[in-house]
């Protein structure tokens, strides 16, 4: 059975566990309305995704 040869110091253990990093989400300009939106998401301002209208936001704004 595998047994560790010696004690692993706190610095070595913590440096091995600290490999994650937070990154900024991909924010791009919408080609339709030129507002900033999250990459690979439907634009919340105009409802377009990949050049096609997916959400009809005008009807939703009238209902609210």
DSSP file (Angstrom, degrees, kcal/mol; ACC not computed):
  #  RESIDUE AA STRUCTURE BP1 BP2  ACC     N-H-->O    O-->H-N    N-H-->O    O-->H-N    TCO  KAPPA ALPHA  PHI   PSI    X-CA   Y-CA   Z-CA
    1    1 A X              0   0    0      0, 0.0     2,-0.3     0, 0.0     0, 0.0   0.000 360.0 360.0 360.0 143.4    0.0    0.0    0.0
    2    2 A X        -     0   0    0      1,-0.0     2,-0.4     0, 0.0     0, 0.0  -0.555 360.0-178.3 -76.8 128.8    1.3    3.5   -0.8
    3    3 A X        -     0   0    0     -2,-0.3     2,-0.0     0, 0.0    -1,-0.0  -0.987  31.7-108.7-127.4 135.7    2.4    5.4    2.2
    4    4 A X        -     0   0    0     -2,-0.4     3,-0.1     1,-0.1     4,-0.0  -0.351  20.5-141.0 -63.6 143.6    3.7    9.0    2.2
    5    5 A X  S    S-     0   0    0      1,-0.1     2,-0.3     2,-0.0    -1,-0.1   0.828  74.6  -7.0 -76.8 -32.0    7.4    9.3    2.9
    6    6 A X  S    S-     0   0    0      0, 0.0     2,-0.2     0, 0.0    -1,-0.1  -0.945  88.5 -67.0-154.6 174.7    7.2   12.4    5.1
    7    7 A X        -     0   0    0     -2,-0.3     2,-0.6    -3,-0.1    -2,-0.0  -0.450  44.6-131.2 -69.3 136.8    4.9   15.1    6.3
    8    8 A X        -     0   0    0     -2,-0.2    -1,-0.1     1,-0.0    -4,-0.0  -0.802  27.5-125.3 -88.4 124.2    3.7   17.6    3.7
    9    9 A X     >  -     0   0    0     -2,-0.6     4,-2.4     1,-0.1     5,-0.2  -0.205  16.2-114.6 -67.9 160.4    4.2   21.1    4.9
   10   10 A X  H  > S+     0   0    0      1,-0.2     4,-2.9     2,-0.2     5,-0.2   0.881 116.0  54.0 -62.6 -38.5    1.3   23.6    5.0
   11   11 A X  H  > S+     0   0    0      2,-0.2     4,-2.2     1,-0.2    -1,-0.2   0.917 111.0  44.6 -63.7 -43.5    3.0   25.8    2.4
   12   12 A X  H  > S+     0   0    0      2,-0.2     4,-1.5     1,-0.2    -2,-0.2   0.910 115.5  48.0 -67.2 -41.3    3.3   22.8   -0.1
   13   13 A X  H  X S+     0   0    0     -4,-2.4     4,-1.5     1,-0.2    -2,-0.2   0.927 114.4  45.5 -64.8 -45.3   -0.3   21.7    0.7
   14   14 A X  H  X S+     0   0    0     -4,-2.9     4,-0.8     1,-0.2    -1,-0.2   0.851 110.1  53.6 -69.8 -34.4   -1.8   25.1    0.3
   15   15 A X  H  < S+     0   0    0     -4,-2.2    -1,-0.2    -5,-0.2     3,-0.2   0.844 109.1  49.9 -69.0 -30.7    0.1   25.9   -2.9
   16   16 A X  H  < S+     0   0    0     -4,-1.5     3,-0.3     1,-0.2    -1,-0.2   0.830 112.6  46.9 -73.7 -31.6   -1.2   22.7   -4.4
   17   17 A X  H  < S+     0   0    0     -4,-1.5     2,-0.4     1,-0.2     3,-0.4   0.569  96.7  75.2 -85.9  -8.8   -4.8   23.6   -3.5
   18   18 A X     <  +     0   0    0     -4,-0.8    -1,-0.2    -3,-0.2    -2,-0.1  -0.245  57.4 113.3-100.0  45.9   -4.6   27.1   -4.7
   19   19 A X        +     0   0    0     -2,-0.4     2,-0.3    -3,-0.3    -1,-0.2   0.431  51.2  93.4 -96.9   0.9   -4.8   26.4   -8.5
   20   20 A X        -     0   0    0     -3,-0.4     2,-0.4     2,-0.0    -3,-0.0  -0.697  51.2-174.5 -95.6 147.7   -8.3   28.0   -9.1
   21   21 A X        -     0   0    0     -2,-0.3     2,-0.3     2,-0.0    -2,-0.0  -0.996  23.5-124.7-139.2 143.7   -8.6   31.5  -10.3
   22   22 A X        -     0   0    0     -2,-0.4     2,-0.3     0, 0.0    -2,-0.0  -0.683  30.7-167.7 -84.3 141.1  -11.7   33.7  -10.9
   23   23 A X        -     0   0    0     -2,-0.3     2,-0.1     3,-0.0     3,-0.1  -0.922  26.2-100.6-129.0 156.2  -12.0   35.2  -14.3
   24   24 A X        -     0   0    0     -2,-0.3     2,-0.1     1,-0.1     3,-0.0  -0.460  43.3-108.5 -71.2 143.3  -14.1   37.9  -15.8
   25   25 A X        -     0   0    0     -2,-0.1     2,-0.8     1,-0.1    -1,-0.1  -0.408  41.7 -94.5 -69.1 152.2  -17.2   36.7  -17.8
   26   26 A X        -     0   0    0     13,-0.1    13,-3.5    -2,-0.1     2,-0.5  -0.565  47.8-174.3 -71.4 109.6  -16.9   37.2  -21.5
   27   27 A X  E     +A   38   0A   0     -2,-0.8     2,-0.3    11,-0.2    11,-0.2  -0.933   9.3 167.5-110.4 125.1  -18.7   40.5  -22.2
   28   28 A X  E     -A   37   0A   0      9,-2.6     9,-3.0    -2,-0.5     2,-0.4  -0.812  38.7 -95.9-130.4 168.7  -19.1   41.5  -25.9
   29   29 A X  E     -A   36   0A   0     -2,-0.3     2,-0.3     7,-0.2     7,-0.2  -0.732  38.3-119.3 -89.0 133.8  -21.1   44.1  -27.8
   30   30 A X     >  -     0   0    0      5,-3.1     4,-1.6    -2,-0.4    19,-0.0  -0.550  14.7-144.7 -69.6 130.1  -24.4   43.0  -29.3
   31   31 A X  T  4 S+     0   0    0     -2,-0.3    -1,-0.1     2,-0.2    -2,-0.0   0.717  94.7  47.7 -70.5 -18.7  -24.3   43.3  -33.1
   32   32 A X  T  4 S+     0   0    0      3,-0.1    -1,-0.1    16,-0.1    -2,-0.0   0.951 131.6   9.7 -84.6 -57.0  -28.0   44.4  -33.2
   33   33 A X  T  4 S-     0   0    0      2,-0.1    -2,-0.2    15,-0.1     3,-0.1   0.482  90.8-128.0-107.7  -4.9  -28.3   47.1  -30.5
   34   34 A X     <  +     0   0    0     -4,-1.6     2,-0.3     1,-0.2    -3,-0.1   0.738  61.8 135.9  62.9  27.0  -24.7   47.6  -29.6
   35   35 A X        -     0   0    0      1,-0.0    -5,-3.1    -6,-0.0     2,-0.3  -0.685  64.1 -98.0 -94.3 157.7  -25.3   47.2  -25.9
   36   36 A X  E     +A   29   0A   0     -2,-0.3     2,-0.3    -7,-0.2    -7,-0.2  -0.577  52.2 166.8 -76.7 137.5  -22.9   45.1  -23.8
   37   37 A X  E     -A   28   0A   0     -9,-3.0    -9,-2.6    -2,-0.3     2,-0.2  -0.937  41.6 -86.6-144.0 164.5  -24.1   41.5  -23.2
   38   38 A X  E >   -A   27   0A   0     -2,-0.3     3,-1.2     4,-0.2   -11,-0.2  -0.551  53.1-104.3 -73.3 139.5  -22.7   38.2  -22.0
   39   39 A X  T 3  S+     0   0    0    -13,-3.5   -13,-0.1     1,-0.3     3,-0.1  -0.383 103.4  14.3 -65.0 140.3  -21.0   36.1  -24.7
   40   40 A X  T 3  S+     0   0    0      1,-0.2     2,-0.3    -2,-0.1    -1,-0.3   0.767 108.4 106.2  64.0  29.4  -23.1   33.1  -25.9
   41   41 A X  S <  S-     0   0    0     -3,-1.2    -1,-0.2     7,-0.1     2,-0.2  -0.923  79.8 -95.3-130.9 158.8  -26.2   34.5  -24.2
   42   42 A X        -     0   0    0     -2,-0.3     2,-0.3     7,-0.1    -4,-0.2  -0.517  48.1-106.8 -69.9 139.0  -29.4   36.2  -25.5
   43   43 A X     >  -     0   0    0      5,-2.2     4,-1.6    -2,-0.2    12,-0.1  -0.526  22.2-152.7 -69.1 128.4  -29.2   40.0  -25.4
   44   44 A X  T  4 S+     0   0    0     -2,-0.3    -1,-0.2     1,-0.2    -7,-0.1   0.679  91.2  52.7 -76.3 -17.0  -31.4   41.3  -22.6
   45   45 A X  T  4 S+     0   0    0      3,-0.1    -1,-0.2     1,-0.0    -2,-0.0   0.913 129.0   9.0 -86.0 -45.4  -31.9   44.6  -24.4
   46   46 A X  T  4 S-     0   0    0      2,-0.1    11,-0.4   -11,-0.1    -2,-0.2   0.626  90.6-124.0-114.3 -16.7  -33.1   43.4  -27.9
   47   47 A X     <  +     0   0    0     -4,-1.6     7,-2.5     1,-0.3     8,-2.0   0.635  61.2 138.2  85.2  13.9  -33.7   39.7  -27.5
   48   48 A X  E     -B   53   0B   0      5,-0.2    -5,-2.2     6,-0.2     2,-0.3  -0.686  27.6-179.7 -95.4 148.2  -31.4   38.6  -30.4
   49   49 A X  E >  S-B   52   0B   0      3,-2.8     3,-1.6    -2,-0.3    -7,-0.1  -0.947  72.2 -10.3-144.3 125.3  -29.0   35.7  -30.4
   50   50 A X  T 3  S-     0   0    0     -2,-0.3     3,-0.1     1,-0.3    -8,-0.0   0.847 129.1 -53.3  57.4  38.6  -26.7   34.7  -33.3
   51   51 A X  T 3  S+     0   0    0      1,-0.2     2,-0.4     0, 0.0    -1,-0.3   0.485 119.6 101.6  80.5   3.0  -28.5   37.1  -35.6
   52   52 A X  E <  S-B   49   0B   0     -3,-1.6    -3,-2.8    -5,-0.0     2,-0.6  -0.939  76.5-116.9-122.2 143.7  -31.9   35.7  -34.9
   53   53 A X  E     +B   48   0B   0     -2,-0.4    -5,-0.2    -5,-0.2     3,-0.1  -0.683  38.4 165.4 -79.6 118.8  -34.6   37.1  -32.7
   54   54 A X        +     0   0    0     -7,-2.5     2,-0.4    -2,-0.6    -6,-0.2   0.796  63.1  39.8-102.1 -40.1  -35.3   34.6  -29.9
   55   55 A X        -     0   0    0     -8,-2.0     2,-1.1   -12,-0.1    -1,-0.2  -0.922  68.0-144.0-114.6 138.1  -37.3   36.7  -27.5
   56   56 A X     >  +     0   0    0     -2,-0.4     4,-1.1     1,-0.2     3,-0.4  -0.791  25.8 173.2 -98.1  92.2  -39.9   39.2  -28.3
   57   57 A X  H  >  +     0   0    0     -2,-1.1     4,-2.1   -11,-0.4    -1,-0.2   0.715  68.0  67.8 -76.2 -21.5  -39.3   41.8  -25.6
   58   58 A X  H  > S+     0   0    0      2,-0.2     4,-1.5     1,-0.2    -1,-0.2   0.903 102.2  46.3 -66.3 -39.7  -41.7   44.3  -26.9
   59   59 A X  H  > S+     0   0    0     -3,-0.4     4,-1.8     1,-0.2    -1,-0.2   0.890 112.2  51.1 -67.3 -38.9  -44.7   42.1  -26.1
   60   60 A X  H  X S+     0   0    0     -4,-1.1     4,-1.5     1,-0.2    -2,-0.2   0.860 108.4  51.5 -67.8 -34.5  -43.3   41.4  -22.6
   61   61 A X  H  < S+     0   0    0     -4,-2.1    -1,-0.2     1,-0.2    -2,-0.2   0.848 108.9  51.3 -70.0 -33.7  -42.8   45.1  -21.9
   62   62 A X  H  < S+     0   0    0     -4,-1.5    -2,-0.2     1,-0.2    -1,-0.2   0.879 109.4  50.5 -69.1 -37.9  -46.4   45.8  -22.9
   63   63 A X  H  <        0   0    0     -4,-1.8    -2,-0.2     1,-0.2    -1,-0.2   0.840 360.0 360.0 -69.0 -33.5  -47.7   43.1  -20.5
   64   64 A X     <        0   0    0     -4,-1.5    -1,-0.2    -5,-0.1    -2,-0.2   0.468 360.0 360.0 -78.9 360.0  -45.7   44.4  -17.5
